[in-house]
Amino acid sequence: MLEREFRRRFDAAFGPMIDDEFPSKIAGASHPNADGTSRVAILEKCKLFEVFDLTPEPENPVDPKAVMILRNDTGEQVGYLPERTAHDLLPQMGEPGFRWFAVLHQFNISPETQALVGANIIVARMVLNRAAGPAAE
C-alpha cells in the first residue's frame, strides 16, 4: 500500500481520536510462539491496515516489561514491540481514557529469498472519550 493511501485510510478510520502515533517494527517475528506456531505464518495471513492489540506480558521470563502484538480478531501472536519501545510505552498503557494499538503498515520481504521476514506497524494511542468528527471540536 502506498504511503499516501495508508495515511488517507488511517486518518479516515481514526481521525481526531488519535493523539499520539509512531512507527515501529515487529520484533521477534522470526521466532516461534510458545505453542510452536510460526509467527511468520501468522503474519502471512494478515492484511495491510489490520489492527493489532498490544498486550503487556508481565510473566515473560526474559523481560517482564515485554508487550505482545496480537491479531485483534484471533488473538494470535505475531511478535513483540521492540524492547526499548515497550519499556517506554508500558507505563502509559494503563492510563484511563486511552487505548494503545497497532496497525500493520508494511511487510518486510527478504531480497534474497523473497520470503516474508517481518513487518512494520504504526503504534497509536486512541482517546476513548473523544467523539469522532468535526462536531466534537
C-alpha beads as a LAMMPS data file, in Angstrom:
LAMMPS data file: protein, C-alpha beads

137 atoms
136 bonds

1 atom types
1 bond types

-500.0 500.0 xlo xhi
-500.0 500.0 ylo yhi
-500.0 500.0 zlo zhi

Masses

1 110.0

Atoms # bond

1 1 1 0.000 0.000 0.000
2 1 1 1.414 3.366 -0.923
3 1 1 2.274 5.684 1.945
4 1 1 -0.247 8.312 0.861
5 1 1 -3.043 5.730 0.636
6 1 1 -2.106 4.283 4.039
7 1 1 -2.183 7.777 5.578
8 1 1 -5.562 8.533 3.983
9 1 1 -7.073 5.305 5.311
10 1 1 -5.501 5.778 8.746
11 1 1 -6.849 9.322 9.075
12 1 1 -10.287 8.305 7.770
13 1 1 -10.532 5.387 10.197
14 1 1 -9.210 7.042 13.338
15 1 1 -9.008 10.785 12.636
16 1 1 -9.252 13.036 15.672
17 1 1 -9.420 10.075 18.074
18 1 1 -5.632 9.580 17.736
19 1 1 -3.468 11.842 19.871
20 1 1 -0.120 10.045 19.504
21 1 1 1.409 7.698 16.933
22 1 1 4.803 6.469 15.783
23 1 1 6.271 3.793 13.511
24 1 1 7.839 0.612 14.842
25 1 1 8.907 -2.800 13.667
26 1 1 7.549 -6.068 14.987
27 1 1 10.329 -7.682 16.999
28 1 1 10.717 -11.454 17.216
29 1 1 8.592 -12.259 14.167
30 1 1 11.067 -14.961 13.112
31 1 1 10.736 -16.826 16.433
32 1 1 8.004 -19.392 17.073
33 1 1 5.292 -18.833 19.662
34 1 1 5.289 -20.842 22.905
35 1 1 2.774 -23.263 21.356
36 1 1 5.095 -23.841 18.373
37 1 1 3.086 -21.822 15.850
38 1 1 5.079 -19.783 13.358
39 1 1 4.718 -16.031 13.770
40 1 1 5.748 -15.568 10.146
41 1 1 2.980 -17.954 9.044
42 1 1 0.502 -15.931 11.111
43 1 1 1.788 -12.673 9.578
44 1 1 1.301 -14.177 6.124
45 1 1 -2.436 -14.382 6.886
46 1 1 -2.585 -10.695 7.856
47 1 1 -3.587 -7.845 5.607
48 1 1 -2.140 -4.360 5.404
49 1 1 -4.036 -1.993 7.700
50 1 1 -5.010 -4.850 10.055
51 1 1 -5.398 -3.686 13.655
52 1 1 -3.351 -5.436 16.369
53 1 1 -3.808 -5.428 20.132
54 1 1 -0.846 -4.530 22.338
55 1 1 -0.829 -6.659 25.485
56 1 1 1.681 -6.461 28.345
57 1 1 3.246 -9.806 29.301
58 1 1 4.496 -9.347 32.904
59 1 1 5.153 -13.107 33.250
60 1 1 7.623 -13.072 30.335
61 1 1 10.739 -14.870 31.678
62 1 1 13.140 -12.814 29.544
63 1 1 11.580 -9.366 30.013
64 1 1 8.711 -8.644 32.440
65 1 1 8.131 -5.345 30.582
66 1 1 7.509 -7.117 27.248
67 1 1 4.484 -6.100 25.174
68 1 1 2.998 -8.718 22.836
69 1 1 1.495 -7.840 19.465
70 1 1 -1.653 -9.909 18.894
71 1 1 -4.075 -10.182 15.997
72 1 1 -7.211 -8.364 17.058
73 1 1 -9.622 -10.938 15.646
74 1 1 -7.874 -14.218 16.588
75 1 1 -5.507 -13.358 19.445
76 1 1 -2.608 -14.990 17.578
77 1 1 0.775 -13.524 18.465
78 1 1 2.862 -12.062 15.630
79 1 1 5.709 -10.777 17.824
80 1 1 6.607 -8.080 20.337
81 1 1 7.203 -4.384 20.467
82 1 1 10.964 -3.751 20.434
83 1 1 12.364 -3.734 23.978
84 1 1 13.004 -0.002 24.298
85 1 1 9.617 0.866 22.776
86 1 1 7.839 -1.500 25.152
87 1 1 9.678 -0.135 28.192
88 1 1 8.813 3.447 27.206
89 1 1 5.182 2.663 26.382
90 1 1 4.284 0.298 29.223
91 1 1 3.770 2.988 31.920
92 1 1 1.269 4.748 29.631
93 1 1 -0.708 1.655 28.687
94 1 1 -2.809 1.643 31.852
95 1 1 -3.875 5.286 31.661
96 1 1 -7.674 5.548 31.839
97 1 1 -9.409 7.001 28.798
98 1 1 -6.824 5.775 26.276
99 1 1 -6.179 2.635 24.222
100 1 1 -2.842 1.788 22.589
101 1 1 -2.971 -0.406 19.488
102 1 1 -1.018 -1.013 16.288
103 1 1 -1.864 -1.040 12.585
104 1 1 0.007 -3.184 10.050
105 1 1 1.855 -0.736 7.823
106 1 1 4.135 -2.836 5.606
107 1 1 5.585 -6.304 5.217
108 1 1 9.346 -6.855 5.239
109 1 1 10.482 -9.210 2.481
110 1 1 13.953 -10.744 2.216
111 1 1 15.609 -9.526 -1.005
112 1 1 17.491 -12.813 -1.336
113 1 1 14.633 -15.269 -0.841
114 1 1 11.551 -13.059 -1.378
115 1 1 10.179 -14.617 1.839
116 1 1 8.289 -12.653 4.448
117 1 1 10.626 -11.980 7.389
118 1 1 8.725 -9.407 9.454
119 1 1 6.583 -6.303 9.344
120 1 1 6.367 -2.671 10.333
121 1 1 3.493 -1.162 12.264
122 1 1 2.149 2.196 13.317
123 1 1 1.643 2.285 17.086
124 1 1 -1.150 4.662 18.043
125 1 1 -2.952 5.958 21.126
126 1 1 -6.683 6.453 20.819
127 1 1 -8.597 8.802 23.095
128 1 1 -11.646 6.781 24.154
129 1 1 -13.832 9.602 25.417
130 1 1 -13.415 11.957 22.446
131 1 1 -16.252 11.903 19.940
132 1 1 -15.226 11.432 16.326
133 1 1 -15.785 14.015 13.643
134 1 1 -15.771 17.791 13.325
135 1 1 -18.866 18.252 15.515
136 1 1 -16.812 17.198 18.539
137 1 1 -14.451 20.170 18.252

Bonds

1 1 1 2
2 1 2 3
3 1 3 4
4 1 4 5
5 1 5 6
6 1 6 7
7 1 7 8
8 1 8 9
9 1 9 10
10 1 10 11
11 1 11 12
12 1 12 13
13 1 13 14
14 1 14 15
15 1 15 16
16 1 16 17
17 1 17 18
18 1 18 19
19 1 19 20
20 1 20 21
21 1 21 22
22 1 22 23
23 1 23 24
24 1 24 25
25 1 25 26
26 1 26 27
27 1 27 28
28 1 28 29
29 1 29 30
30 1 30 31
31 1 31 32
32 1 32 33
33 1 33 34
34 1 34 35
35 1 35 36
36 1 36 37
37 1 37 38
38 1 38 39
39 1 39 40
40 1 40 41
41 1 41 42
42 1 42 43
43 1 43 44
44 1 44 45
45 1 45 46
46 1 46 47
47 1 47 48
48 1 48 49
49 1 49 50
50 1 50 51
51 1 51 52
52 1 52 53
53 1 53 54
54 1 54 55
55 1 55 56
56 1 56 57
57 1 57 58
58 1 58 59
59 1 59 60
60 1 60 61
61 1 61 62
62 1 62 63
63 1 63 64
64 1 64 65
65 1 65 66
66 1 66 67
67 1 67 68
68 1 68 69
69 1 69 70
70 1 70 71
71 1 71 72
72 1 72 73
73 1 73 74
74 1 74 75
75 1 75 76
76 1 76 77
77 1 77 78
78 1 78 79
79 1 79 80
80 1 80 81
81 1 81 82
82 1 82 83
83 1 83 84
84 1 84 85
85 1 85 86
86 1 86 87
87 1 87 88
88 1 88 89
89 1 89 90
90 1 90 91
91 1 91 92
92 1 92 93
93 1 93 94
94 1 94 95
95 1 95 96
96 1 96 97
97 1 97 98
98 1 98 99
99 1 99 100
100 1 100 101
101 1 101 102
102 1 102 103
103 1 103 104
104 1 104 105
105 1 105 106
106 1 106 107
107 1 107 108
108 1 108 109
109 1 109 110
110 1 110 111
111 1 111 112
112 1 112 113
113 1 113 114
114 1 114 115
115 1 115 116
116 1 116 117
117 1 117 118
118 1 118 119
119 1 119 120
120 1 120 121
121 1 121 122
122 1 122 123
123 1 123 124
124 1 124 125
125 1 125 126
126 1 126 127
127 1 127 128
128 1 128 129
129 1 129 130
130 1 130 131
131 1 131 132
132 1 132 133
133 1 133 134
134 1 134 135
135 1 135 136
136 1 136 137
